[in-house]
């Protein structure tokens, strides 16, 4: 199967299913020895940790993933 055919199949999946595919592909690449060239800075790690703690402390505040993605789609 070609890459284009695989991508077309993936595009038919829900966002949750696409995320699962992405996770599995990335995990397979890491298991095969691929090293990501993407590294977060220490400042970004701290910021993300702070935001995660804030989200955990205030679970009812903010948008769901679906709402955030819909907002992004509307802006295009």
N, C-alpha and C positions, 0 to 999 in steps of 0.2 A: 504494500500500500504506500502511496506517495505521501510526502509531508503535507501537500495541499489537501489531499483527501482526508488525512488525519485531522487537520485544522478544521475542515468543514464539519467533520463529525463532532469535534469539541465545541464548535460554535452552536450546535443544537442542544448542548447541555445547559442545565441551570447554572447559576453563578456558584452555588455551593459545590456542584459536581465539577465545575471547571477548577475551582480552588483545590479540590481533592486530586484532580489530575496533575495540576501544577506541583502540588506537594509530593506526589509519588514520583514524578519525573525528576524533580530536584533531588529527592532522597536517593533515587537510583543512580543519579550522576555522582552524588557525594560518596555513595557506597562503592562506586567504580573508581574512586580516586580523584574525581574532578574537584578542584578547589575554586570556590567562587572568588572572583576578583573584586567583589564588593565587600568593603569593610566599613562599619559605622565608626565615626569618630567617638571619642570618649564623651564629648559634649552631647552628641546625639543620643548616645546610650543613656546618659543621665536624664535628658529630656523625655525620652520614651518611657523610662522607668517612672518618672514623676507623673506623666500622663496616665500610665497604666494604674498607678496607685490612686490617682484622682478618680479614674473611671470605676475602680473597684469600690472606692469609698462612697460613690454617688451613682449607683447603677441605673437610676431612673432618669438621669440627666443626659442630654445629647441625643443624637440620631442613631438609629439602627444602621447596620451595614447596608441594608436594602435602601433605606432613605438616603444615605450618603451617595450611593451609586446612582440613584435616580436623579439626585441633584446634579451630579457630574454629567449625566447624560443630557439633561435639559440645557446645560451651559454650552454644549458643543454646537 
